[in-house]
Amino acid sequence: MHVVYSEAMVAPAQGYSPSAAKPAAVFAAWRAAWPHLEVRDAVAASLADLHRAHDSRYVDRVLALKQPNGFGTLSAEVNASLPFTSGALLTAGRWALASRTVVAAPVSGFHHAGYDSGGGFCTFNGLMVTALALQAERPGLRIGILDYDFHYGDGTDDILRSLESKDIVHITAGKTWTRPEQATDFLHAIPEHLQAMTDCDLVLYQAGADPHIEDPLGGFLTTAQMAQRDWRVFSGLRERNIPCAWVLAGGYQKPIGKVVDLHVNTMRAVLAVHLQ
């Protein structure tokens, strides 16, 4: 399995959200379970990459510690990690396109970052940073963003509207699917979501842990249903021969080991599909 990871992606957890620190815990769990992972360092997103997706004044003020990050803090350690958190997904996207396979980047905290603002524990929108950077490198590239975090990817939609971006298909489950009685219908809708991305050259999959029924900020899928979710995504993309780069997204259960276990299950779904 292909993974993008470096310690530069990691910063101390900020307040309620563990996402700045979570990459290290998840990568350690993956490495313990699968010692032979193929790992590449994250290449930092450039300032031009960040400016392509966001208002340049917003980016510059955040990085200069003149404006709070998406956690609502002024942290030099978080700021140092930000080019690498977005860069990890961009690195994964490049690798997935080149190898025609699935690549994981164990980062989270993307989809609430809008064109000129952050929030919801998201500072820069790595999904859009990646999509726009890859399209700049490969004109005409069509990209799908499949967002299965519990919450609505409002920041992604804001950037898409602000820039009138084309050739990006965005599906955010949190806009529609939020209640336990919707779980079966959601799982049945996954093939339809993937069908909408049939013509995409790459899918960026945000495999949120917060849809789990016990998450304090989420709650509509059981552990088994989340495993089904991931298996259906990866098997459906494989059937369509679409490469995929995927990230962790939210998860707020305590202790953090419960969240890490869900991200281990997502990796297990990848391997179940691609090693069968």
C-alpha positions as CSV (number, residue, x, y, z in Angstrom):
1,M,0.0,0.0,0.0
2,H,1.2,3.5,-0.8
3,V,1.3,6.2,1.9
4,V,2.6,9.8,2.0
5,Y,3.9,10.7,5.4
6,S,6.5,12.9,7.1
7,E,6.8,14.3,10.6
8,A,6.5,17.8,9.0
9,M,2.7,17.1,8.7
10,V,2.3,16.9,12.4
11,A,1.7,19.6,15.0
12,P,0.4,19.7,18.6
13,A,-3.4,19.1,18.9
14,Q,-5.4,22.3,19.2
15,G,-8.2,22.4,21.7
16,Y,-11.0,20.0,21.0
17,S,-9.7,18.7,17.7
18,P,-7.0,16.1,17.5
19,S,-6.5,16.5,13.7
20,A,-3.1,18.4,13.8
21,A,-1.5,15.6,15.8
22,K,-3.5,12.6,14.4
23,P,-1.3,11.8,11.4
24,A,1.5,10.5,13.7
25,A,-0.9,8.2,15.6
26,V,-2.6,6.9,12.5
27,F,0.7,6.3,10.6
28,A,2.1,4.4,13.6
29,A,-0.9,2.1,13.7
30,W,-0.7,1.5,9.9
31,R,3.0,0.7,10.1
32,A,2.4,-1.6,13.1
33,A,-0.3,-3.5,11.2
34,W,1.4,-3.5,7.8
35,P,5.2,-3.1,8.2
36,H,5.9,-3.2,4.4
37,L,4.0,0.0,3.5
38,E,5.6,1.9,0.7
39,V,6.1,5.4,2.1
40,R,7.1,8.7,0.5
41,D,7.7,12.1,2.2
42,A,5.1,14.8,1.8
43,V,6.3,17.6,-0.6
44,A,5.1,20.9,0.8
45,A,2.5,22.8,-1.2
46,S,4.0,26.0,-2.5
47,L,2.7,29.4,-1.8
48,A,1.5,29.6,-5.4
49,D,-0.5,26.4,-4.8
50,L,-2.1,27.9,-1.7
51,H,-2.8,31.1,-3.5
52,R,-4.4,29.3,-6.4
53,A,-7.2,27.9,-4.1
54,H,-7.5,30.8,-1.6
55,D,-7.4,34.6,-1.4
56,S,-3.7,35.5,-1.2
57,R,-4.2,38.0,1.5
58,Y,-5.9,35.4,3.7
59,V,-3.1,32.9,3.1
60,D,-0.4,35.4,3.8
61,R,-2.0,36.7,7.0
62,V,-2.4,33.2,8.4
63,L,1.1,32.2,7.7
64,A,2.4,35.5,9.2
65,L,0.5,34.7,12.4
66,K,-1.6,37.8,11.9
67,Q,-4.9,35.9,11.6
68,P,-6.0,32.7,13.5
69,N,-5.8,29.4,11.8
70,G,-8.8,27.1,11.3
71,F,-8.5,25.9,15.0
72,G,-8.9,29.5,16.1
73,T,-5.3,29.7,17.4
74,L,-2.1,31.5,16.5
75,S,0.4,28.7,16.5
76,A,3.7,28.8,14.7
77,E,3.9,24.9,14.9
78,V,0.5,24.5,13.2
79,N,1.5,27.1,10.5
80,A,4.8,25.2,9.8
81,S,2.7,22.0,9.2
82,L,0.1,23.6,6.9
83,P,2.1,23.5,3.6
84,F,2.8,19.8,4.4
85,T,-0.8,18.8,5.3
86,S,-2.1,20.2,1.9
87,G,1.1,19.0,0.3
88,A,0.6,15.5,1.5
89,L,-2.6,15.1,-0.4
90,L,-1.0,16.8,-3.5
91,T,1.9,14.4,-3.3
92,A,-0.6,11.5,-3.0
93,G,-2.5,12.8,-6.0
94,R,0.5,13.0,-8.2
95,W,1.6,9.5,-7.1
96,A,-1.9,8.1,-7.7
97,L,-2.0,9.5,-11.2
98,A,1.5,8.3,-12.0
99,S,0.9,4.8,-10.7
100,R,-2.8,4.4,-11.5
101,T,-3.4,3.2,-7.9
102,V,-4.6,4.2,-4.5
103,V,-2.5,6.4,-2.2
104,A,-3.2,7.4,1.4
105,A,-2.2,10.7,3.1
106,P,-3.0,10.5,6.8
107,V,-4.0,14.2,7.2
108,S,-7.3,15.8,8.0
109,G,-8.9,19.3,8.4
110,F,-9.7,20.5,4.9
111,H,-13.3,21.0,3.8
112,H,-14.5,23.8,6.0
113,A,-11.7,26.1,4.7
114,G,-13.3,28.6,2.2
115,Y,-11.9,30.9,-0.3
116,D,-10.9,33.6,2.2
117,S,-11.5,32.1,5.6
118,G,-10.9,29.1,7.8
119,G,-12.9,27.4,10.5
120,G,-14.2,24.1,11.7
121,F,-10.6,23.0,12.4
122,C,-9.7,23.6,8.7
123,T,-7.2,26.3,7.7
124,F,-6.4,25.6,4.0
125,N,-8.6,23.4,1.8
126,G,-6.1,20.7,0.8
127,L,-8.8,19.1,-1.4
128,M,-9.0,22.2,-3.6
129,V,-5.3,23.0,-3.3
130,T,-4.6,19.6,-4.7
131,A,-7.3,19.6,-7.4
132,L,-6.3,23.1,-8.8
133,A,-2.6,22.3,-8.6
134,L,-3.0,19.1,-10.5
135,Q,-5.2,20.8,-13.1
136,A,-2.5,23.5,-13.5
137,E,0.0,20.8,-14.1
138,R,-2.3,18.8,-16.4
139,P,-4.8,21.0,-18.3
140,G,-8.0,19.3,-18.9
141,L,-7.7,16.9,-15.9
142,R,-11.1,16.1,-14.4
143,I,-11.1,15.5,-10.7
144,G,-13.7,14.1,-8.3
145,I,-13.9,15.1,-4.7
146,L,-15.9,12.5,-2.7
147,D,-16.4,13.9,0.8
148,Y,-17.7,11.3,3.2
149,D,-17.0,13.4,6.4
150,F,-20.1,13.7,8.6
151,H,-20.3,17.5,8.0
152,Y,-21.1,19.5,4.9
153,G,-18.0,20.5,2.9
154,D,-19.1,24.1,2.8
155,G,-15.6,25.5,2.3
156,T,-15.1,23.4,-0.8
157,D,-18.3,24.6,-2.3
158,D,-17.3,28.2,-1.4
159,I,-14.1,27.9,-3.3
160,L,-15.8,26.2,-6.3
161,R,-18.3,29.1,-6.5
162,S,-15.7,31.8,-5.9
163,L,-13.3,30.6,-8.6
164,E,-16.0,29.2,-10.9
165,S,-13.8,26.1,-11.1
166,K,-14.5,23.6,-13.9
167,D,-13.9,19.9,-14.3
168,I,-14.3,19.2,-10.6
169,V,-17.1,17.0,-9.4
170,H,-17.9,17.6,-5.7
171,I,-20.1,15.3,-3.7
172,T,-20.4,16.0,0.0
173,A,-22.4,13.5,2.0
174,G,-22.8,15.8,5.0
175,K,-25.2,18.0,3.0
176,T,-27.8,15.2,2.9
177,W,-26.9,12.1,5.0
178,T,-26.8,12.7,8.7
179,R,-29.3,10.5,10.5
180,P,-29.1,6.9,11.6
181,E,-32.3,6.0,9.7
182,Q,-30.6,7.2,6.5
183,A,-27.6,4.8,6.9
184,T,-28.9,2.1,4.5
185,D,-30.0,4.6,1.9
186,F,-26.6,6.3,2.1
187,L,-24.8,3.0,1.5
188,H,-27.1,2.3,-1.5
189,A,-26.4,5.7,-2.9
190,I,-22.6,5.2,-3.1
191,P,-22.7,3.6,-6.6
192,E,-24.7,6.6,-7.8
193,H,-22.0,8.9,-6.4
194,L,-19.3,7.0,-8.1
195,Q,-21.2,6.9,-11.3
196,A,-21.1,10.7,-11.3
197,M,-17.3,10.5,-11.2
198,T,-17.0,7.9,-14.0
199,D,-15.3,10.4,-16.3
200,C,-12.8,11.6,-13.7
201,D,-9.1,11.1,-14.0
202,L,-8.6,11.0,-10.2
203,V,-10.8,10.9,-7.2
204,L,-9.9,12.6,-3.9
205,Y,-11.7,10.6,-1.2
206,Q,-12.2,12.2,2.3
207,A,-12.8,9.1,4.5
208,G,-14.2,10.8,7.6
209,A,-14.3,9.0,10.9
210,D,-16.9,11.3,12.4
211,P,-19.9,9.6,10.7
212,H,-19.4,6.9,13.3
213,I,-22.5,6.4,15.5
214,E,-20.6,7.1,18.7
215,D,-18.8,10.3,17.5
216,P,-19.8,13.3,19.7
217,L,-19.8,15.5,16.6
218,G,-21.3,13.0,14.2
219,G,-23.2,9.8,14.5
220,F,-25.1,7.8,11.9
221,L,-23.0,4.7,10.8
222,T,-22.0,1.7,12.8
223,T,-18.4,0.3,12.6
224,A,-19.6,-2.4,10.1
225,Q,-21.4,0.2,8.0
226,M,-18.4,2.4,7.8
227,A,-16.3,-0.6,6.7
228,Q,-19.0,-1.2,4.0
229,R,-18.8,2.5,3.0
230,D,-15.1,2.3,2.4
231,W,-15.2,-1.1,0.7
232,R,-17.9,0.2,-1.7
233,V,-15.8,3.3,-2.5
234,F,-12.6,1.5,-3.2
235,S,-14.1,-1.4,-5.1
236,G,-16.2,1.0,-7.2
237,L,-13.3,3.1,-8.1
238,R,-11.3,0.0,-9.0
239,E,-14.1,-1.3,-11.2
240,R,-14.0,2.1,-13.0
241,N,-10.1,2.1,-13.2
242,I,-10.0,5.5,-11.4
243,P,-6.9,6.2,-9.3
244,C,-7.6,7.6,-5.8
245,A,-5.8,9.7,-3.2
246,W,-7.5,9.6,0.2
247,V,-7.3,11.4,3.5
248,L,-8.7,10.9,7.0
249,A,-11.1,13.8,7.8
250,G,-12.8,14.2,11.2
251,G,-13.1,12.0,14.2
252,Y,-13.6,13.2,17.8
253,Q,-14.1,10.2,20.0
254,K,-12.0,9.7,23.1
255,P,-9.6,8.1,23.6
256,I,-8.0,8.9,20.3
257,G,-7.4,5.1,19.8
258,K,-11.1,4.7,18.9
259,V,-10.6,7.1,16.0
260,V,-7.3,5.6,14.9
261,D,-9.1,2.2,14.8
262,L,-11.6,3.5,12.3
263,H,-8.8,4.8,10.1
264,V,-7.1,1.5,10.3
265,N,-10.3,-0.1,9.1
266,T,-10.3,2.2,6.0
267,M,-6.8,1.0,5.2
268,R,-8.0,-2.5,5.7
269,A,-10.8,-1.9,3.1
270,V,-8.2,-0.6,0.6
271,L,-6.1,-3.8,1.0
272,A,-9.2,-6.0,0.8
273,V,-10.1,-4.6,-2.5
274,H,-6.6,-4.3,-4.1
275,L,-5.1,-7.5,-2.8
276,Q,-8.0,-9.8,-3.6
